[in-house]
Amino acid sequence: MKNIFVGNLSFGVTEDTIRALFEAHGSVSRVNIVTDRDTGQPRGFGFVEMPNDGEGEKAIAALNGTDVDGRTLNVNEARPKAERS
């Protein structure tokens, strides 16, 4: 399972748009665009889960630096979530 961080998203991009971008490189199990908990507005980044590590690596290499809705995507492997105290 490859968890991929997708940053610098335009605020108008949808989960379907992101899914379509990544599905060109392999199967996608989940897409999550992070939203502000108070306003519900997108925060400009999200995560994509791809079950096949090889396809995930291929998608990262192909999509990092790609222009979507006038914004250059920052795509890389997501770091593990930090523990909160």
NORLINVEN-V731872 format. One record per backbone hydrogen bond with DSSP energy under -1.0 kcal/mol. NH is the residue of the N-H (numbers start at 1). CO is the residue of the C=O. E is the energy in kcal/mol with one decimal. If there is no record, write none. Layout:
# NORLINVEN-V731872
NH:CO:E, NH:CO:E
This chain:
# NORLINVEN-V731872
2:50:-3.4, 4:48:-3.1, 5:76:-3.0, 6:46:-2.8, 7:74:-3.3, 9:44:-2.8, 13:10:-1.3, 18:14:-1.9, 19:15:-2.8, 20:16:-2.3, 21:17:-1.9, 22:18:-2.2, 23:19:-2.7, 25:22:-2.1, 29:49:-2.5, 30:49:-1.4, 32:47:-2.8, 34:45:-1.9, 36:41:-3.1, 40:36:-2.1, 43:34:-2.7, 46:6:-2.3, 47:32:-2.7, 48:4:-2.4, 49:30:-2.9, 50:2:-2.6, 56:52:-2.1, 57:53:-2.5, 58:54:-2.1, 59:55:-2.4, 60:56:-2.4, 61:57:-2.4, 62:58:-2.2, 63:59:-2.6, 64:60:-2.0, 65:73:-2.4, 66:63:-2.2, 68:71:-2.8, 71:68:-1.6, 73:66:-3.2, 74:7:-2.0, 76:5:-1.9, 78:3:-2.6
